[in-house]
Amino acid sequence: MPTTYLRARDHLQQAAAILRGGDCNAVQLLNIVERTISLIDDLPVDAPRPIDNVLDFVAFKARYDHYN
């Protein structure tokens, strides 16, 4: 998972801890924050890309077909 997602999840977890036990608006905001955290946790992990200069024609064609 990219570092930005991990950092965003950490910040949202801190916000959720602050919002616990608050008023009605804080509870609704807490629910939104917790759902966002679960969505970040459910992001698929991309396979590491090979570090070389060889072009994978199947992957290239799939990307190209996606845009056309």
Backbone torsions as a table, in degrees:
resi	resn	phi	psi	omega
1	MET	NA	136.3	-178.9
2	PRO	-61.0	150.0	-177.9
3	THR	-58.8	-34.3	-179.1
4	THR	-64.3	-37.0	177.6
5	TYR	-67.1	-40.9	179.1
6	LEU	-63.5	-42.3	179.3
7	ARG	-66.1	-42.0	178.8
8	ALA	-62.2	-42.4	179.0
9	ARG	-62.3	-41.8	179.1
10	ASP	-62.2	-42.8	179.3
11	HIS	-65.5	-40.0	178.8
12	LEU	-66.5	-36.9	177.0
13	GLN	-65.0	-37.6	176.4
14	GLN	-65.4	-42.0	178.5
15	ALA	-63.8	-39.9	179.0
16	ALA	-63.2	-39.6	178.6
17	ALA	-63.5	-37.5	179.6
18	ILE	-69.2	-36.6	-173.9
19	LEU	-80.0	-15.5	-178.0
20	ARG	-62.5	135.7	176.5
21	GLY	81.2	18.8	-178.2
22	GLY	-95.3	-164.6	-179.4
23	ASP	-77.5	-172.1	-176.1
24	CYS	-61.2	-44.0	179.3
25	ASN	-64.6	-39.0	178.7
26	ALA	-65.3	-36.7	179.1
27	VAL	-66.5	-41.7	177.7
28	GLN	-64.5	-42.2	177.9
29	LEU	-65.0	-38.4	176.7
30	LEU	-60.1	-42.6	178.6
31	ASN	-61.6	-41.7	178.9
32	ILE	-63.7	-45.1	-179.2
33	VAL	-62.7	-44.0	-178.9
34	GLU	-67.0	-36.2	176.2
35	ARG	-66.2	-39.0	178.2
36	THR	-64.0	-41.3	176.8
37	ILE	-60.0	-43.3	-179.4
38	SER	-67.2	-34.3	176.3
39	LEU	-65.8	-40.1	177.8
40	ILE	-64.6	-40.4	179.8
41	ASP	-66.6	-26.8	-178.4
42	ASP	-87.3	-1.5	178.7
43	LEU	-61.4	135.6	178.1
44	PRO	-69.8	146.3	179.0
45	VAL	-89.8	122.1	179.2
46	ASP	-73.1	144.3	176.4
47	ALA	-67.6	141.2	179.4
48	PRO	-62.0	138.3	179.5
49	ARG	-82.4	140.6	178.3
50	PRO	-65.6	145.4	-179.6
51	ILE	-99.8	84.6	175.6
52	ASP	-159.0	-179.5	-178.3
53	ASN	-107.2	24.2	180.0
54	VAL	-92.6	130.1	-178.9
55	LEU	-87.5	128.6	175.1
56	ASP	-87.5	104.2	-174.3
57	PHE	-65.2	-32.2	178.8
58	VAL	-66.1	-45.5	178.8
59	ALA	-66.8	-39.0	178.5
60	PHE	-62.6	-45.8	179.8
61	LYS	-63.3	-40.3	179.1
62	ALA	-62.5	-42.7	178.4
63	ARG	-66.5	-42.5	-178.6
64	TYR	-65.1	-44.0	179.4
65	ASP	-65.0	-29.5	-179.8
66	HIS	-65.0	-34.4	-177.5
67	TYR	-87.6	-13.2	-179.5
68	ASN	-110.1	NA	NA
